[in-house]
Amino acid sequence: MRFISKVERMPGSVKLAFLVCLDAILVILGYRLAIWFEGIPFDILDSPLQNTILLTILIDISLLSFTGTYKTIIKYSGTKDYLRIFGTSIVTAAMISLVKPYLVFRMIELNIVILACVFAAIMSISMRVLFRTISYTSMIESNKDKKRVLIIGAGSSTSQIIKAIQGSSQNDYSIIGIIDDDVNKKNLSMHGIKIIGGRELIPEVCENESVDLILFSINNINQQEKNKILKICDATNAKVKIVEPLEQMITKQNLNDSLRDVEVEDLLGREPIVLDNKGILEVLQGKTVLVTGAGGSIGSELCRQILMYHPKLLVMLDIYENTLYEVEMELRSKNKNYPIETIIASVRDQKRIDEIFEKYHPQIVFHAAAHKHVPLMENSGIEAIKNNVFGTYNVVNASDKYGVERFTFISTDKAVNPTSIMGASKRICEMIIQAKNETSSTIFTAVRFGNVLGSHGSVIPLFKKQIEMGGPVTVTHKEITRFFMLIPEAVGLILQSVTFAGSGEIFVLDMGQPVKIYDLAKTLIKLSGKNVPIEIVGLRKGEKLYEELLMSEEGLDKTLHEKIMISHIQGPSASEMGAILEKLKSVVQKQNPTRMDVKNVMKEVVPTFIDLEEK
């Protein structure tokens, strides 16, 4: 095996010279066997024999070079290579028989030439088969301590991965096969690796072959099918990694850089959204756009995507300086000439908000600033009213006063039949923009959706941190479900909804199917490769078992985008809204208000509020 490896690692010219000499020797041995077979004494000094051997070597070596035989890696040679060698020997004998009558020097009989060429071909093929067998046996021995790998998908990325593994002298992987649903590829090979069959064989192969690692190497696949295959892989004991697309892979320094862990996003099965970019461009291009809560998960992604539509100026506002600074540095690193202005301010400060609007005169406003954590707001309900309700009221009034064209409020599914102070505060904000829309020239709308994956303080980052610490992973209820959406997807649909805004609509985003949080926790633990327990801790104050996107009295109208709908919920009039805000002011100004004081006023001003503690 060491000898074969040394041959494979030879410089190209040295390796070629070695193989040429080897085949020349085999031609000589072929003539020795042919002459013996004919019962004639072998005399290497015989002039006709010398002439014939030299001509045969010249033609045979030339044809083998021309057909690319010497470019094949010996230990990966296969049937096609063997047929090429045998065919070359036949052509060599035929060419000698054609030119022999015209040669001035003497040669031996043609029957010996034909036999010699056949024997030489058989020995050449046998040599390569022997080399391959020795290499394969040695590879099996050396692979005992390597990770056993199953690859999903027989495409370009897989070809690149196999070549990277086979070409590395210090790789840690042993590929046992390829899975592909294309029946026409079954039992074929790719670089010597067999294509076993379709996805239904994954569990069986993983169990029988003790697979340690599955590489998912299909890039051209819809999310639903990707989700199905990954769930099959997830049910095995093997670790699963995703292979980067080929165009990204070729820029990586090594194999491991081309692999990434499976994320929850890969398992949701949501199709990429298609946006009317031209429509969004018409709304945002050349405009001054203000984003409140710009340091948050939704706010920061809004800033990223808005800049793609060439605003005149993007004003990023947040009270928390650290995250706002991070977002600014990220955007500046992408393009130092981005038209960005960062402002530290609180939406609670009406005077400061007015100053900002007077200075920048934003034409488009996205209001994402809010307290959003349900349990925290249950214990700090007054802060939810101050920040969410009156902070929104301040930005809404400034938008009306300074002639903003379009105002979009970022709402939540927790505003639907709210069971928490946070959810009720968000519903009141929806009511504020509905009421203001009746009296203002500004178009006020809200966009309502559920949880976004990976947002600050959301369940997935929490679970990952708990897993990293060794557990337990805490789930409030085994049957609790939530809607989930990717942050870029949600923000893309928010921008799209702005193009449909016209009369105080509450847009509802299609969140797909709800996800069981307990199953999500199990999946994250499985993906981590750790053995971490799950602990059921009980529902928290104000927490629903199931979230809703619509109230019972609401209906939905379709828009031009299949994932954006419009609800029919009625809002209060401007005068009714004024009375509601006065009631809220009274509880805020009350001396040491209790949680029950806040809940009581919420039940009074939000008819759909549900107090779970009364049940």
PyMOL commands that set and color helices and strands:
alter all, ss='L'
color gray80, all
select helices_A, chain A and resi 2-8+12-38+47-66+69-71+74-76+79-102+110-145+156-166+183-185+199-208+223-234+246-249+255-258+264-267+277-284+297-309+321-334+350-360+374-379+381-401+413-415+421-437+459-468+487-498+517-528+574-589+595-605+612-614
alter helices_A, ss='H'
color red, helices_A
select strands_A, chain A and resi 147-152+173-179+189-190+193-197+213-216+239-243+259-261+288-292+313-318+340-344+364-367+406-410+443-448+451-452+473-475+481-482+484-485+506-509+515-516+534-536+556-558+564-567
alter strands_A, ss='S'
color yellow, strands_A
deselect
rebuild
show_as cartoon
